Amino acid sequence: MIKEMKKHLIMAAAAAALGVSASAAIADDIKVTGQGDIPYVIDGRNVVAKSGTGLCWRTGYWSPAAASSVLAGEFPVGCGCDSDIVPKDKCVAPMAAAPKAAPAPAPAPKPSADKVKLAADALFDFDKAVLKPEGKAKLDKLAAEAGALKLEVILAVGHTDRLGSASYNQKLSEKRAAAVKQYLVSKGVEANRVYTEGKGESQPVTKGCNQKSRKALIDCLQPDRRVEIEVIGSK
């Protein structure tokens, strides 16, 4: 009951602040059928409320994970609201024979997505989560580019090499992603626009690093010590 009241209070506050009712400006209704913390404002019909330009109103529960997990029918609700963030395979039905449908209307312009991969040697030394000067210079450029966009979200994913335990590397990857977020926020990016995640040692990009010398092995594995950043916004 408390969670339900909180959900409706968030919905009412968002609608009041924007001068619209919770059910106003809804086109192409997206009806929420899943349970849990709803990442978008919904009206009494459980339909997502949209702005006059067709953007879904987000609640304080919004995150890429919530947009990808709460259902609207057979697909995540984010498929209709944040299709550039939700994995594409979650928004596609299995192939099946079906009668020909009428041609779909031309899609509205989508936010541009620009994926940026920062070089490992410009970001972190071995076993460190402290940004190097070269990394800061690249993030300065990234923050300036993000400032020229109508920014939706920045996703920062940290990685490590394979040296050390899996649990230690998981925490180190999270610290590296957090260091990137902290620096971007210091450069004017809104903190609630930056989401971080750590992948530990699970997604290496190096191959054939089998040197017997530890120093040589560390040098060979350097590309794995990285943070990948995805900027999503529109011009």
Residue frames as qw, qx, qy, qz and C-alpha x, y, z in Angstrom:
[[0.000, 0.885, 0.466, 0.000, 0.00, 0.00, 0.00],
 [0.295, -0.798, 0.099, 0.516, 2.79, 2.46, 0.87],
 [0.400, -0.159, 0.599, 0.675, 4.61, 1.70, -2.36],
 [0.225, 0.594, 0.685, 0.356, 1.39, 2.20, -4.35],
 [0.104, -0.936, -0.273, 0.198, 0.73, 5.57, -2.66],
 [0.382, -0.604, 0.321, 0.622, 4.31, 6.63, -3.34],
 [0.394, 0.176, 0.683, 0.589, 3.92, 5.73, -7.00],
 [0.104, 0.791, 0.557, 0.232, 0.78, 7.88, -7.34],
 [0.269, -0.877, -0.065, 0.393, 2.36, 10.79, -5.47],
 [0.412, -0.322, 0.493, 0.695, 5.30, 10.76, -7.88],
 [0.275, 0.456, 0.700, 0.476, 2.86, 10.65, -10.79],
 [0.045, -0.904, -0.425, 0.014, 0.84, 13.59, -9.45],
 [0.358, -0.751, 0.120, 0.542, 3.91, 15.68, -8.65],
 [0.405, -0.086, 0.584, 0.699, 5.37, 15.18, -12.11],
 [0.173, 0.626, 0.656, 0.385, 2.09, 16.08, -13.77],
 [0.173, -0.919, -0.301, 0.187, 1.54, 19.16, -11.61],
 [0.419, -0.583, 0.247, 0.651, 5.05, 20.49, -12.12],
 [0.272, 0.001, 0.638, 0.720, 4.61, 20.30, -15.87],
 [0.348, 0.283, 0.086, -0.889, 1.12, 21.78, -15.91],
 [0.548, 0.067, -0.639, -0.535, -0.58, 18.72, -17.36],
 [0.832, -0.260, 0.250, -0.421, -2.80, 15.99, -16.03],
 [0.483, -0.372, 0.786, 0.102, -1.33, 12.51, -15.61],
 [0.648, 0.328, 0.682, 0.088, -3.33, 11.29, -18.59],
 [0.349, 0.863, 0.002, -0.365, -2.71, 14.26, -20.87],
 [0.292, 0.763, -0.510, -0.269, -0.75, 14.18, -24.10],
 [0.600, -0.197, 0.774, 0.047, -0.74, 10.41, -24.53],
 [0.669, 0.525, -0.300, -0.433, -0.20, 9.09, -28.03],
 [0.678, 0.273, -0.682, 0.002, 0.44, 5.47, -28.99],
 [0.670, -0.598, 0.201, -0.391, -0.65, 4.27, -25.53],
 [0.468, 0.315, -0.788, 0.244, 1.90, 2.16, -23.63],
 [0.742, -0.511, -0.049, -0.431, 0.05, 0.18, -20.96],
 [0.032, 0.512, -0.795, 0.323, 2.21, -1.09, -18.10],
 [0.870, -0.181, -0.332, -0.317, 1.49, -4.72, -17.16],
 [0.644, 0.149, -0.618, 0.426, 4.58, -5.58, -15.07],
 [0.602, -0.753, -0.267, 0.018, 4.97, -5.27, -11.31],
 [0.679, -0.182, -0.136, 0.698, 7.51, -3.47, -9.11],
 [0.142, -0.672, -0.069, 0.723, 8.80, 0.09, -9.12],
 [0.561, 0.699, 0.411, 0.168, 7.43, 1.69, -12.31],
 [0.511, -0.202, 0.140, 0.823, 10.11, 3.81, -14.06],
 [0.025, 0.272, 0.377, 0.885, 7.57, 6.07, -15.83],
 [0.329, 0.138, 0.385, -0.851, 4.58, 8.15, -14.74],
 [0.091, -0.266, -0.893, -0.350, 1.31, 6.28, -15.39],
 [0.415, -0.223, -0.010, -0.882, -2.32, 7.38, -15.27],
 [0.640, -0.115, 0.518, -0.556, -5.32, 5.59, -13.76],
 [0.905, 0.312, -0.066, -0.281, -5.40, 3.20, -16.72],
 [0.767, -0.362, 0.423, 0.319, -1.77, 2.14, -16.14],
 [0.657, 0.644, 0.194, 0.340, -0.88, 3.95, -19.38],
 [0.571, -0.210, -0.014, 0.794, 2.44, 5.82, -19.57],
 [0.105, 0.932, 0.226, -0.264, 1.99, 9.61, -19.58],
 [0.637, 0.205, 0.263, 0.695, 3.82, 11.52, -22.32],
 [0.096, -0.530, -0.034, 0.842, 4.73, 15.12, -22.99],
 [0.527, 0.712, 0.149, -0.439, 3.35, 17.10, -25.90],
 [0.309, 0.680, -0.593, -0.301, 6.42, 16.07, -27.91],
 [0.907, 0.108, -0.351, -0.205, 5.86, 12.37, -27.22],
 [0.311, 0.415, -0.744, 0.421, 8.53, 11.86, -24.52],
 [0.691, -0.445, -0.569, -0.039, 7.64, 9.53, -21.63],
 [0.283, -0.791, 0.276, -0.468, 7.71, 11.17, -18.19],
 [0.620, 0.141, -0.707, 0.309, 10.23, 9.40, -15.95],
 [0.646, -0.731, -0.106, -0.193, 9.85, 8.77, -12.21],
 [0.229, -0.780, 0.560, -0.160, 12.52, 8.62, -9.54],
 [0.840, -0.155, 0.519, -0.026, 12.59, 4.84, -10.06],
 [0.743, 0.658, -0.093, -0.077, 13.92, 5.22, -13.63],
 [0.370, -0.599, 0.646, 0.294, 17.16, 3.48, -14.57],
 [0.419, 0.393, -0.678, -0.458, 18.30, 1.57, -17.69],
 [0.053, 0.022, -0.992, 0.114, 17.66, -1.69, -15.80],
 [0.336, 0.381, 0.630, -0.587, 14.11, -0.70, -14.79],
 [0.486, 0.523, -0.183, -0.676, 13.26, 0.47, -18.32],
 [0.389, 0.345, -0.802, -0.294, 14.44, -2.94, -19.58],
 [0.086, -0.016, -0.969, 0.230, 12.60, -5.11, -17.03],
 [0.365, 0.355, 0.541, -0.669, 9.15, -3.64, -16.27],
 [0.257, 0.222, 0.835, 0.433, 6.74, -4.98, -18.88],
 [0.442, 0.394, 0.068, -0.803, 4.22, -3.26, -21.15],
 [0.874, 0.323, -0.136, -0.338, 2.56, -6.28, -22.70],
 [0.980, 0.004, 0.018, 0.196, 5.16, -8.81, -23.90],
 [0.599, 0.469, -0.152, 0.632, 7.99, -6.25, -24.16],
 [0.417, -0.358, -0.364, 0.752, 9.79, -4.01, -21.64],
 [0.091, 0.902, 0.367, -0.207, 8.12, -0.60, -21.23],
 [0.255, -0.680, 0.297, 0.619, 11.40, 1.06, -22.26],
 [0.457, 0.188, 0.699, 0.517, 10.98, -0.33, -25.79],
 [0.161, 0.781, 0.524, 0.300, 8.35, 2.35, -26.37],
 [0.231, -0.965, -0.088, 0.084, 10.01, 5.10, -24.34],
 [0.207, -0.812, 0.506, 0.205, 13.80, 4.63, -24.48],
 [0.954, 0.287, 0.087, -0.028, 14.45, 2.30, -27.41],
 [0.490, 0.715, -0.424, 0.264, 18.08, 3.48, -27.70],
 [0.252, -0.584, 0.653, -0.412, 18.80, 2.22, -24.18],
 [0.838, -0.079, 0.450, -0.298, 16.89, -1.09, -24.00],
 [0.306, -0.277, 0.830, 0.376, 18.73, -4.00, -25.72],
 [0.458, 0.249, -0.417, -0.745, 17.28, -4.46, -29.21],
 [0.334, -0.007, -0.928, -0.165, 16.68, -8.21, -28.77],
 [0.043, 0.292, 0.774, -0.559, 14.27, -7.52, -25.90],
 [0.349, 0.469, 0.159, -0.796, 12.04, -5.45, -28.18],
 [0.430, 0.302, -0.633, -0.568, 11.67, -7.94, -31.06],
 [0.844, -0.032, 0.340, -0.415, 9.10, -10.74, -31.14],
 [0.508, -0.174, 0.804, 0.257, 10.18, -14.22, -32.33],
 [0.236, 0.226, -0.597, -0.733, 9.80, -14.79, -36.07],
 [0.397, 0.303, 0.834, -0.235, 6.33, -16.11, -36.95],
 [0.108, 0.330, 0.678, 0.647, 4.07, -16.21, -39.98],
 [0.086, 0.563, 0.476, -0.670, 1.62, -13.32, -39.94],
 [0.420, 0.739, 0.491, 0.189, -0.75, -11.62, -42.38],
 [0.400, 0.299, 0.092, 0.862, 0.56, -8.57, -44.15],
 [0.169, -0.721, -0.447, 0.501, -0.07, -5.42, -42.20],
 [0.288, 0.931, 0.174, 0.143, -0.61, -1.92, -43.48],
 [0.570, 0.424, -0.231, 0.665, 2.61, 0.08, -43.99],
 [0.487, -0.602, -0.388, 0.499, 3.80, 1.59, -40.74],
 [0.106, 0.989, 0.077, 0.066, 3.94, 5.37, -40.50],
 [0.537, 0.573, -0.343, 0.516, 7.32, 7.02, -40.84],
 [0.661, -0.456, -0.429, 0.414, 9.14, 6.81, -37.49],
 [0.137, -0.989, -0.001, -0.050, 9.77, 9.99, -35.54],
 [0.426, 0.670, -0.487, 0.364, 13.39, 11.15, -35.38],
 [0.853, -0.423, -0.263, 0.154, 15.26, 9.19, -32.71],
 [0.331, -0.891, 0.289, 0.111, 17.95, 10.55, -30.38],
 [0.632, 0.600, -0.479, 0.107, 21.42, 10.09, -31.79],
 [0.855, -0.490, 0.150, 0.076, 23.67, 7.57, -30.01],
 [0.443, 0.753, -0.447, 0.190, 27.40, 8.04, -30.08],
 [0.918, -0.374, -0.031, 0.124, 29.46, 5.27, -28.49],
 [0.187, 0.847, -0.442, 0.228, 32.87, 6.36, -27.28],
 [0.937, -0.228, -0.152, 0.217, 35.57, 3.90, -26.20],
 [0.107, -0.935, 0.329, -0.077, 38.39, 5.56, -24.26],
 [0.679, 0.426, -0.562, 0.205, 41.90, 4.14, -24.64],
 [0.819, -0.480, -0.289, 0.124, 43.02, 2.13, -21.60],
 [0.662, -0.025, -0.180, 0.728, 46.48, 3.68, -21.38],
 [0.033, 0.457, 0.040, 0.888, 44.91, 7.13, -21.20],
 [0.595, -0.590, -0.223, -0.498, 42.69, 6.20, -18.26],
 [0.757, -0.595, 0.187, -0.193, 44.14, 3.87, -15.64],
 [0.153, 0.573, -0.798, 0.108, 47.40, 2.35, -14.52],
 [0.600, -0.054, -0.798, -0.020, 47.57, -1.29, -13.43],
 [0.458, -0.412, -0.713, 0.335, 45.52, -1.94, -10.25],
 [0.087, -0.204, -0.228, 0.948, 44.44, 1.73, -10.08],
 [0.116, 0.715, 0.678, 0.123, 41.13, 3.59, -10.33],
 [0.160, -0.744, -0.064, 0.646, 42.65, 7.08, -10.48],
 [0.594, 0.771, 0.218, 0.070, 42.26, 9.01, -13.72],
 [0.617, -0.157, 0.207, 0.743, 45.50, 9.93, -15.47],
 [0.044, 0.575, -0.043, -0.816, 45.94, 13.41, -17.02],
 [0.078, 0.095, -0.728, -0.674, 45.49, 11.96, -20.52],
 [0.083, -0.445, -0.890, -0.051, 42.19, 10.42, -19.46],
 [0.019, -0.663, -0.413, 0.624, 40.99, 13.70, -17.97],
 [0.053, 0.385, -0.365, -0.846, 41.75, 15.47, -21.25],
 [0.137, -0.148, -0.856, -0.476, 39.60, 12.96, -23.16],
 [0.122, -0.587, -0.771, 0.217, 36.78, 13.30, -20.64],
 [0.009, -0.527, -0.091, 0.845, 36.97, 17.10, -20.97],
 [0.160, 0.145, -0.606, -0.765, 36.30, 16.69, -24.68],
 [0.189, -0.338, -0.910, -0.150, 33.49, 14.21, -24.01],
 [0.079, -0.589, -0.575, 0.562, 31.81, 16.56, -21.50],
 [0.090, 0.423, -0.172, -0.885, 31.96, 19.40, -24.04],
 [0.214, -0.029, -0.784, -0.582, 30.38, 17.20, -26.72],
 [0.175, -0.462, -0.859, 0.134, 27.65, 16.06, -24.31],
 [0.028, -0.524, -0.327, 0.786, 26.94, 19.70, -23.45],
 [0.190, 0.245, -0.418, -0.854, 26.08, 20.34, -27.10],
 [0.287, -0.208, -0.873, -0.334, 23.40, 17.63, -27.04],
 [0.648, -0.379, 0.055, -0.658, 19.97, 17.36, -25.49],
 [0.161, 0.337, -0.907, 0.196, 21.44, 14.72, -23.20],
 [0.810, -0.279, -0.317, -0.406, 19.40, 11.66, -22.27],
 [0.852, -0.491, 0.181, -0.005, 21.87, 9.44, -20.48],
 [0.322, 0.682, -0.654, 0.067, 25.56, 8.54, -20.24],
 [0.970, -0.232, 0.005, -0.075, 26.44, 4.90, -19.52],
 [0.127, 0.741, -0.645, 0.139, 29.95, 4.23, -18.15],
 [0.986, -0.126, -0.055, -0.092, 31.06, 0.59, -17.95],
 [0.170, -0.780, 0.601, -0.035, 34.34, -0.27, -16.21],
 [0.962, 0.174, -0.211, 0.002, 36.61, -3.24, -17.04],
 [0.435, -0.728, 0.526, 0.068, 39.81, -4.82, -15.72],
 [0.457, 0.445, -0.756, -0.146, 42.45, -7.27, -16.93],
 [0.862, -0.178, -0.436, -0.190, 42.43, -10.89, -15.77],
 [0.451, 0.233, -0.644, 0.572, 45.12, -10.53, -13.09],
 [0.236, -0.165, 0.512, -0.809, 43.77, -10.87, -9.55],
 [0.187, 0.283, 0.917, -0.208, 40.62, -12.53, -8.21],
 [0.007, -0.507, -0.659, -0.556, 37.27, -12.13, -9.96],
 [0.304, -0.806, -0.492, 0.128, 35.70, -10.48, -6.89],
 [0.388, -0.553, 0.031, 0.736, 38.55, -7.97, -6.55],
 [0.210, 0.042, 0.524, 0.824, 38.41, -7.12, -10.25],
 [0.073, -0.682, -0.674, -0.274, 34.65, -6.63, -10.09],
 [0.314, -0.828, -0.286, 0.366, 35.03, -4.01, -7.38],
 [0.378, -0.375, 0.284, 0.797, 37.95, -2.37, -9.23],
 [0.163, 0.342, 0.644, 0.664, 35.90, -2.10, -12.44],
 [0.177, -0.819, -0.542, -0.063, 33.09, -0.41, -10.49],
 [0.393, -0.703, -0.055, 0.591, 35.54, 2.06, -8.95],
 [0.329, -0.078, 0.464, 0.818, 36.89, 2.95, -12.41],
 [0.007, 0.594, 0.641, 0.485, 33.39, 3.62, -13.74],
 [0.324, -0.839, -0.390, 0.199, 32.62, 5.70, -10.63],
 [0.431, -0.454, 0.132, 0.769, 35.81, 7.74, -11.16],
 [0.181, 0.242, 0.557, 0.774, 34.67, 8.60, -14.69],
 [0.184, -0.760, -0.585, -0.217, 31.21, 9.63, -13.42],
 [0.429, -0.731, -0.225, 0.481, 32.70, 11.79, -10.67],
 [0.354, -0.244, 0.290, 0.855, 34.91, 13.60, -13.15],
 [0.056, 0.436, 0.622, 0.648, 32.10, 14.18, -15.68],
 [0.288, -0.812, -0.507, 0.025, 29.89, 15.59, -12.91],
 [0.434, -0.591, -0.036, 0.679, 32.71, 17.94, -11.90],
 [0.217, -0.056, 0.462, 0.858, 32.63, 19.21, -15.49],
 [0.351, 0.159, 0.022, -0.923, 28.94, 20.09, -15.38],
 [0.457, -0.104, -0.778, -0.418, 27.20, 16.86, -16.41],
 [0.648, -0.398, 0.138, -0.635, 24.11, 16.18, -14.25],
 [0.197, -0.334, 0.896, -0.216, 24.79, 13.32, -11.86],
 [0.655, 0.203, 0.611, -0.395, 21.38, 11.73, -12.47],
 [0.692, 0.611, -0.186, -0.336, 22.24, 11.45, -16.18],
 [0.323, 0.565, -0.759, 0.032, 25.27, 9.22, -15.60],
 [0.927, -0.238, 0.129, -0.258, 24.82, 5.52, -14.83],
 [0.077, 0.640, -0.765, 0.015, 27.77, 3.26, -13.97],
 [0.980, -0.056, 0.045, -0.184, 28.36, -0.47, -14.13],
 [0.173, -0.650, 0.734, 0.095, 31.33, -2.77, -13.59],
 [0.908, 0.250, -0.230, -0.246, 32.03, -5.85, -15.70],
 [0.739, -0.504, 0.433, 0.112, 35.21, -6.93, -13.90],
 [0.203, -0.468, 0.742, 0.435, 37.45, -9.16, -16.02],
 [0.639, 0.298, 0.692, -0.152, 34.56, -10.76, -17.95],
 [0.607, 0.756, 0.242, -0.017, 34.93, -8.84, -21.24],
 [0.482, -0.514, 0.375, 0.602, 38.63, -8.72, -22.24],
 [0.574, 0.783, -0.025, -0.236, 39.67, -7.25, -25.59],
 [0.011, -0.699, 0.698, 0.157, 43.24, -8.64, -25.62],
 [0.984, 0.137, -0.014, -0.115, 44.32, -11.94, -27.18],
 [0.845, 0.332, -0.258, 0.329, 47.45, -14.02, -26.88],
 [0.100, -0.787, 0.417, -0.443, 48.88, -12.39, -23.75],
 [0.957, -0.244, -0.153, 0.023, 50.89, -15.29, -22.28],
 [0.343, 0.697, -0.466, 0.424, 54.18, -13.60, -21.36],
 [0.755, -0.257, -0.516, 0.314, 56.13, -15.20, -18.51],
 [0.286, 0.063, -0.292, 0.910, 57.46, -11.87, -17.31],
 [0.051, -0.672, -0.655, 0.343, 54.85, -10.21, -15.07],
 [0.013, -0.592, 0.039, 0.805, 55.75, -6.72, -16.32],
 [0.064, 0.122, -0.699, -0.702, 55.45, -7.83, -19.94],
 [0.076, -0.439, -0.890, -0.098, 52.12, -9.51, -19.20],
 [0.036, -0.686, -0.436, 0.582, 50.79, -6.38, -17.47],
 [0.034, 0.450, -0.318, -0.834, 51.83, -4.27, -20.48],
 [0.066, -0.083, -0.852, -0.513, 50.14, -6.70, -22.89],
 [0.120, -0.552, -0.823, 0.064, 46.88, -6.67, -20.91],
 [0.084, -0.253, -0.194, 0.944, 46.70, -2.88, -20.71],
 [0.274, -0.146, -0.459, -0.832, 43.83, -2.50, -23.25],
 [0.437, -0.435, -0.784, -0.078, 41.61, -4.52, -20.90],
 [0.292, -0.463, -0.481, 0.685, 41.92, -1.84, -18.19],
 [0.021, 0.224, 0.383, 0.896, 39.34, 0.53, -19.61],
 [0.273, 0.474, 0.578, -0.606, 36.03, 2.31, -19.24],
 [0.133, 0.312, 0.691, 0.638, 33.61, 2.25, -22.15],
 [0.142, 0.416, 0.360, -0.823, 31.23, 5.20, -22.36],
 [0.143, 0.462, 0.736, 0.473, 28.00, 5.51, -24.34],
 [0.079, 0.289, 0.196, -0.934, 26.42, 8.92, -24.76],
 [0.111, 0.507, 0.803, 0.293, 22.76, 9.06, -25.78],
 [0.042, 0.593, 0.269, -0.757, 21.07, 12.31, -26.68],
 [0.473, 0.661, 0.518, 0.266, 19.65, 14.36, -29.53],
 [0.346, -0.022, 0.115, 0.931, 20.83, 17.46, -31.33]]
